[in-house]
Amino acid sequence: MKKDSEIQKDVAEELAWEPMLRSDEIAVSVKDGVVTLAGTVSTYAKKVVAEKAAKRVAGVRAIALDLQVKVGSIFSRNDSEIAHAAMEALKWNSAVREDRIKVKVEDGWVTLEGEAEWEYEKREAKESVEKLIGVRGVTNLISLEPKVKMTDVKQKIQSAFYRQAVMDAGKIQVETLNDHVILKGKVRSLAEKTDAENAAWAVPGVRQVENNLEVDYQSALAAY
């Protein structure tokens, strides 16, 4: 198992690898595999990038985000400007039905409400607005209303796992209860755990995913 000091070094290097981030913006601390990212960043997009970068590092068990978004004057926008920009961003995203989504902005924080047929639409909507200038955070309250009935959901999810080389599909068990999917077993990293959940969400009819996958760091080290 990797030491906390090794994880800290790897996370710091992964953050430094991201061109959007500056090394003096984010401090990294690790205790028992739990990574805390602290500091102040100028955009919400940087906060998202930092979290994704830390998740990619082997040995990371969980992430605590203590990053504050402090928008400087160069990035400053009032709530009305942000709301209009968000609506335009949704309009120009072909994966999103913007007529079914409502946008609310308060003190730079964007809240998305409405309905989507697919999980990827919900995620696309969030990703469309999180990089906009002036945004301090995004709350995604879009609900899923899939038209597709649940048929062979378990098989479809397992097939998706086997198609994706980044996952060890043989160690992941899938249970289904109506439109509720439960993932069990072991994966090699926190990023792989997220990938497995994303694959489950991509199957038509899934409205809830319970991710109980455990990260097996010994298997990850053995693979290298």
C-alpha positions as CSV (number, residue, x, y, z in Angstrom):
1,M,0.0,0.0,0.0
2,K,1.3,3.5,-0.9
3,K,2.4,5.8,1.9
4,D,0.6,9.0,2.5
5,S,3.8,10.9,1.6
6,E,3.9,9.0,-1.8
7,I,0.3,9.8,-2.5
8,Q,0.9,13.5,-1.7
9,K,3.8,13.6,-4.0
10,D,1.9,11.9,-6.9
11,V,-1.2,14.1,-6.5
12,A,1.0,17.3,-6.4
13,E,2.7,16.1,-9.6
14,E,-0.6,15.3,-11.3
15,L,-1.9,18.8,-10.4
16,A,1.3,20.3,-11.8
17,W,0.7,18.4,-15.0
18,E,-2.6,20.2,-15.6
19,P,-2.0,23.3,-17.8
20,M,-5.0,25.1,-16.3
21,L,-3.6,25.0,-12.7
22,R,-0.8,26.8,-11.0
23,S,1.4,25.1,-8.5
24,D,0.9,27.9,-5.9
25,E,-2.9,27.7,-6.0
26,I,-3.5,24.4,-4.3
27,A,-2.0,22.7,-1.2
28,V,-2.2,18.9,-1.0
29,S,-2.4,17.0,2.3
30,V,-3.0,13.3,2.8
31,K,-4.0,11.2,5.8
32,D,-4.9,7.5,5.6
33,G,-5.3,7.8,1.8
34,V,-7.8,10.7,2.1
35,V,-6.6,13.7,0.0
36,T,-7.4,17.2,1.0
37,L,-7.1,19.9,-1.6
38,A,-7.0,23.4,-0.1
39,G,-6.5,26.9,-1.4
40,T,-8.1,29.5,-3.7
41,V,-8.7,29.2,-7.4
42,S,-10.0,31.8,-9.8
43,T,-12.6,29.7,-11.6
44,Y,-14.9,26.9,-10.8
45,A,-13.5,25.0,-13.8
46,K,-10.2,24.8,-12.0
47,K,-11.8,23.3,-9.0
48,V,-13.4,20.6,-11.2
49,V,-10.1,19.9,-13.0
50,A,-8.2,19.6,-9.7
51,E,-10.7,17.1,-8.3
52,K,-10.5,15.0,-11.5
53,A,-6.7,15.0,-11.4
54,A,-6.5,13.8,-7.8
55,K,-9.0,11.0,-8.6
56,R,-6.6,9.6,-11.2
57,V,-3.9,9.0,-8.7
58,A,-3.5,5.4,-7.5
59,G,-3.9,5.1,-3.7
60,V,-6.4,7.9,-3.3
61,R,-9.3,6.6,-1.2
62,A,-11.3,9.8,-1.0
63,I,-11.0,13.5,-1.7
64,A,-11.9,16.4,0.5
65,L,-12.3,19.6,-1.5
66,D,-11.5,22.7,0.6
67,L,-11.0,24.8,-2.5
68,Q,-12.5,28.3,-2.5
69,V,-13.5,29.9,-5.8
70,K,-12.6,33.6,-5.6
71,V,-13.5,35.3,-8.9
72,G,-11.2,38.2,-9.7
73,S,-12.2,41.4,-11.5
74,I,-11.1,40.0,-14.8
75,F,-13.5,37.1,-14.4
76,S,-16.3,39.0,-12.7
77,R,-19.9,38.8,-14.1
78,N,-23.2,39.6,-12.5
79,D,-25.9,37.0,-12.0
80,S,-27.9,38.2,-14.9
81,E,-24.9,37.9,-17.3
82,I,-24.1,34.4,-16.0
83,A,-27.7,33.3,-16.4
84,H,-27.9,34.5,-20.0
85,A,-24.5,32.8,-20.7
86,A,-25.7,29.6,-19.2
87,M,-28.8,29.5,-21.2
88,E,-26.8,30.2,-24.4
89,A,-24.3,27.4,-23.5
90,L,-27.2,24.9,-23.0
91,K,-28.7,26.1,-26.3
92,W,-25.5,25.4,-28.2
93,N,-25.0,21.9,-26.7
94,S,-26.7,19.4,-29.1
95,A,-26.7,16.8,-26.3
96,V,-29.0,18.9,-24.1
97,R,-32.7,19.7,-24.5
98,E,-32.5,23.3,-23.2
99,D,-36.2,23.8,-23.3
100,R,-36.6,21.3,-20.4
101,I,-34.0,22.9,-18.2
102,K,-34.3,26.0,-15.9
103,V,-31.4,28.1,-14.8
104,K,-31.1,30.0,-11.5
105,V,-28.1,32.0,-10.5
106,E,-27.4,33.5,-7.1
107,D,-24.2,35.2,-6.1
108,G,-22.4,33.3,-9.0
109,W,-23.8,29.9,-8.0
110,V,-25.7,28.2,-10.8
111,T,-28.6,25.9,-10.1
112,L,-30.0,23.7,-12.9
113,E,-33.5,22.2,-12.6
114,G,-35.8,20.4,-15.0
115,E,-35.9,17.0,-16.6
116,A,-33.6,14.8,-18.8
117,E,-34.2,11.4,-20.4
118,W,-30.6,10.3,-20.0
119,E,-27.9,10.7,-17.3
120,Y,-25.4,11.9,-19.9
121,E,-27.8,14.8,-20.7
122,K,-27.7,15.8,-17.0
123,R,-24.0,15.7,-17.0
124,E,-23.6,17.5,-20.3
125,A,-25.8,20.3,-18.9
126,K,-23.6,20.7,-15.9
127,E,-20.4,20.6,-17.9
128,S,-21.8,23.3,-20.3
129,V,-22.1,25.9,-17.5
130,E,-19.3,25.0,-15.1
131,K,-16.6,26.5,-17.4
132,L,-18.4,29.9,-17.8
133,I,-16.7,33.0,-16.6
134,G,-18.0,34.2,-13.2
135,V,-19.4,30.8,-12.1
136,R,-18.5,30.0,-8.5
137,G,-20.3,26.6,-8.3
138,V,-23.0,24.4,-9.9
139,T,-25.8,22.5,-8.3
140,N,-27.4,20.0,-10.6
141,L,-31.0,19.2,-9.6
142,I,-32.1,17.9,-13.1
143,S,-34.2,14.8,-12.6
144,L,-34.2,11.8,-14.9
145,E,-37.3,10.8,-16.7
146,P,-36.2,8.1,-19.1
147,K,-38.7,6.8,-21.7
148,V,-36.9,3.5,-22.2
149,K,-38.1,0.5,-20.2
150,M,-35.6,-1.5,-18.1
151,T,-34.7,-4.5,-20.2
152,D,-31.6,-6.6,-19.7
153,V,-30.0,-3.8,-17.8
154,K,-27.6,-6.1,-15.9
155,Q,-26.3,-7.6,-19.2
156,K,-25.9,-4.2,-20.8
157,I,-23.9,-2.9,-17.9
158,Q,-21.6,-5.9,-17.8
159,S,-21.1,-5.8,-21.6
160,A,-20.1,-2.1,-21.2
161,F,-17.5,-3.1,-18.5
162,Y,-15.9,-5.7,-20.8
163,R,-15.7,-3.3,-23.7
164,Q,-13.8,-0.8,-21.6
165,A,-10.2,-1.8,-21.2
166,V,-9.7,0.6,-18.3
167,M,-11.7,-1.7,-16.0
168,D,-11.2,-5.2,-14.7
169,A,-14.8,-6.3,-15.4
170,G,-14.3,-9.7,-13.9
171,K,-14.1,-8.2,-10.4
172,I,-17.2,-6.1,-10.6
173,Q,-20.6,-7.5,-9.7
174,V,-23.9,-5.9,-10.8
175,E,-27.2,-6.2,-9.0
176,T,-30.4,-4.6,-10.3
177,L,-33.7,-3.8,-8.6
178,N,-36.2,-2.2,-11.0
179,D,-34.3,1.0,-12.1
180,H,-31.8,0.8,-9.2
181,V,-28.3,-0.5,-10.0
182,I,-25.9,-1.7,-7.3
183,L,-22.2,-2.1,-8.0
184,K,-20.1,-4.4,-5.8
185,G,-16.6,-5.8,-6.0
186,K,-13.1,-4.3,-6.4
187,V,-11.4,-1.8,-8.7
188,R,-7.8,-0.6,-9.0
189,S,-8.3,3.2,-8.5
190,L,-10.8,5.8,-7.5
191,A,-10.9,6.9,-11.2
192,E,-11.8,3.3,-12.2
193,K,-14.6,3.3,-9.6
194,T,-16.0,6.5,-11.2
195,D,-15.6,5.0,-14.7
196,A,-17.7,2.0,-13.6
197,E,-20.4,4.2,-12.2
198,N,-20.4,6.3,-15.4
199,A,-20.8,3.1,-17.5
200,A,-23.8,2.0,-15.4
201,W,-25.4,5.4,-15.7
202,A,-25.1,5.3,-19.5
203,V,-27.5,2.3,-19.8
204,P,-31.1,3.3,-20.8
205,G,-33.6,3.2,-18.0
206,V,-31.1,3.5,-15.0
207,R,-32.3,6.1,-12.6
208,Q,-30.2,5.3,-9.6
209,V,-26.7,3.9,-9.1
210,E,-25.4,2.7,-5.7
211,N,-21.6,2.5,-6.1
212,N,-20.3,0.1,-3.4
213,L,-17.0,-0.7,-5.2
214,E,-13.9,-1.0,-3.1
215,V,-10.5,0.2,-4.3
216,D,-8.0,-2.6,-4.2
217,Y,-4.6,-0.8,-4.2
218,Q,-2.6,-4.0,-3.9
219,S,-3.9,-5.1,-7.3
220,A,-3.1,-1.7,-8.7
221,L,0.5,-1.9,-7.5
222,A,0.8,-5.5,-8.9
223,A,-0.3,-4.3,-12.3
224,Y,2.8,-2.0,-12.6
